[in-house]
Amino acid sequence: MSGSLFLLKARGAFYTSRTAADYMVRWAVRGPADAVLEPCFGEGAFLEPLAEVLEPDRVYGAEIDEVAFTRVLRRELLTADRAHLGDFLETEPGRSPFPRAFSAVVGNPPYVRLRRLPKPAAARALAVAEAVMGEPMSPSGSLWMPFVLQACRFLGSGGRLAFVLPYELTYVQYARPLWRYLKGHFRHLRCIRVYDRLFPDLSQDVVLLLADGFGGATDSVAYEAYEDLDALLDGQPLRTARIAVADVVAGDRPFVRALLAPELTALLSSRRLADRLTRLGRVSRFSIGYVAGDKRFFHLSAEEAEARGIPQDHLRPALTSGRELRAIGICTRSVPEGRRLYLYDPPAQRESLTPADLRYLAEGAAAGVHQRYKCRIREPWYKVPGLEQPDLLLSVFSESPIMVLNDGGFLASNSLLCGRVARGVDPSLVVASWYNSLTLLSCEIEIHSLGGGVLILIPGEANKVLVPRLQQVPAGHLSALDRLLRTRDGLEGAFALGDDAVLEGELKLTRQEVNLIREGVETLRRWRKGVQKVKRCNS
Ligand SMILES: C[S@@+](CC[C@H](N)C(=O)[O-])C[C@H]1O[C@@H](n2cnc3c(N)ncnc32)[C@H](O)[C@@H]1O
């Protein structure tokens, strides 16, 4: 990453498009007497439209970056006596240059993780958030949240907020206290998502938060999803929904569900279907695999181990990435001998180590393996903790996650999820219930994605995924799945096969209902991946 991009990223300086800024300013400014604050004005994306609708003495702003600050003053987008150079979180309502109360605060705050800030700045941000919300904010959060809360301190009664915020606002755990605060302090909440990315150069999904009637309260937020900015300006939403703030705080992913067709939402909440589904974690609890501490040193092929004379019983077959689950069918016993890796797991007692072990450990120490973080915090450094053979394995980075039976007796590293079935549950029943479009739909709803739209399965979310509750495995289904999953491109076919045998066969859904579910998967995948990546692929 170039030096300048690094500096921009460090202070979260990505500028809002004029169209979006225009739309928000026209919503926020209700009359010439309004006073508006832009708390982190950057290059002035919001100050330009503000200058068109308000006299200069009605517009105030702050910015921490001196270069951007100076540029804006030179362009006379703001008068010096109404501008603050410095940390917005250090400003106070009523203290120069800011009056006590504003009609509106508009902007696009920095999305910088608090842990990336200098300690004093992070502490200040957390203190501001707690002071306003009356409850602590998680240090794992981002700077945009204290900015929103600090902005509320500057609002007069009936005041408004118009902010561009990261899409994570709609689902991350650390934002839930903020939703509780917004619910108790604004009469109206509106959240707008646009499919077209507002920051094309960033793989950052955002929403527009429009909060009105400061001092009031509400139980819900009006959600609107638009194809692009033109549709927003024309007031042509693709989807609208009234979402209970309680559902957001409960972590039910209502902003994702709201993108689904109403008929599908009705089907998913019908007793007929809901009674036939269960959370994955109820039939098999998934957690991450072991952490070796140095992947290369602790994993050897059979040849490498033999060449070093390392005893067989100090080696345990291990799987270390999702790639190793591809094209092996539904069982780990099918992992080809030549592709197998072994976790080096010598005895902890030094006196039980063979000369070959001692040579290999010396090799590791010479390479500094014993100094690696996970190694130096355990005793002895070469003993990997938490080794258990799971019943099932699940790939982590995939929109069509692979699940296999671990009948090969492998261990699995933290690049995979490890499942232990509940008492009395047949693991093959879980695999049979995994491969179908309803599971894929639930993955799209429950699993969050990284920037750029990559789904990443973490235990807490994976265990919430809904799967059909099967009494028995449909005849011949497992062997048919196994045949498909032994081929490089059989994965989508395996999920389609499950639609026939499980969704139609066992759950008695109609073909039309299965198609509705499949369309739901495509809809959510499209929103998750966003637009830019597609363009790039086609260019
Ligand atoms: C995402 S940019 C948005 C700029 C402008 N609001 C826009 O929408 O184009 C965030 C801005 O916040 C500024 N900033 C970062 N931390 C700040 C702080 N603690 N106080 C004031 N401004 C800050 C950055 O320098 C950057 O210009």
The ligand as an SDF file (V2000), in Angstrom:
LIG
                    3D

 27 29  0  0  0  0  0  0  0  0999 V2000
  -14.2180    9.4250    5.9080 C   0  0  0  0  0  0  0  0  0  0  0  0
  -13.4170   10.9720    5.8340 S   0  0  0  0  0  0  0  0  0  0  0  0
  -14.7760   11.9560    5.3690 C   0  0  0  0  0  0  0  0  0  0  0  0
  -14.4880   13.3390    5.0160 C   0  0  0  0  0  0  0  0  0  0  0  0
  -15.7570   14.1190    4.6020 C   0  0  0  0  0  0  0  0  0  0  0  0
  -16.6540   14.1770    5.7350 N   0  0  0  0  0  0  0  0  0  0  0  0
  -16.4270   13.4250    3.4810 C   0  0  0  0  0  0  0  0  0  0  0  0
  -17.5140   12.8770    3.7040 O   0  0  0  0  0  0  0  0  0  0  0  0
  -15.9210   13.4220    2.3570 O   0  0  0  0  0  0  0  0  0  0  0  0
  -13.1370   11.2650    7.4990 C   0  0  0  0  0  0  0  0  0  0  0  0
  -12.4010   12.5310    7.8330 C   0  0  0  0  0  0  0  0  0  0  0  0
  -12.2700   12.5810    9.2380 O   0  0  0  0  0  0  0  0  0  0  0  0
  -11.0380   13.1780    9.5800 C   0  0  0  0  0  0  0  0  0  0  0  0
  -10.7690   12.7800   10.9620 N   0  0  0  0  0  0  0  0  0  0  0  0
  -10.2310   11.6180   11.3850 C   0  0  0  0  0  0  0  0  0  0  0  0
  -10.1920   11.6000   12.7410 N   0  0  0  0  0  0  0  0  0  0  0  0
  -10.7140   12.7740   13.1650 C   0  0  0  0  0  0  0  0  0  0  0  0
  -10.9430   13.3600   14.4540 C   0  0  0  0  0  0  0  0  0  0  0  0
  -10.6490   12.6940   15.5670 N   0  0  0  0  0  0  0  0  0  0  0  0
  -11.4990   14.5870   14.5350 N   0  0  0  0  0  0  0  0  0  0  0  0
  -11.8100   15.2610   13.4020 C   0  0  0  0  0  0  0  0  0  0  0  0
  -11.6140   14.7640   12.1330 N   0  0  0  0  0  0  0  0  0  0  0  0
  -11.0860   13.5460   12.0320 C   0  0  0  0  0  0  0  0  0  0  0  0
  -10.0990   12.6270    8.5500 C   0  0  0  0  0  0  0  0  0  0  0  0
   -8.9650   13.4150    8.4230 O   0  0  0  0  0  0  0  0  0  0  0  0
  -10.9790   12.6300    7.2890 C   0  0  0  0  0  0  0  0  0  0  0  0
  -10.8370   13.8380    6.6010 O   0  0  0  0  0  0  0  0  0  0  0  0
  1  2  1  0
  2  3  1  0
  2 10  1  0
  3  4  1  0
  4  5  1  0
  5  6  1  0
  5  7  1  0
  7  8  2  0
  7  9  1  0
 10 11  1  0
 11 12  1  0
 11 26  1  0
 12 13  1  0
 13 14  1  0
 13 24  1  0
 14 15  1  0
 14 23  1  0
 15 16  2  0
 16 17  1  0
 17 18  1  0
 17 23  2  0
 18 19  1  0
 18 20  2  0
 20 21  1  0
 21 22  2  0
 22 23  1  0
 24 25  1  0
 24 26  1  0
 26 27  1  0
M  CHG  2   2   1   9  -1
M  END
$$$$
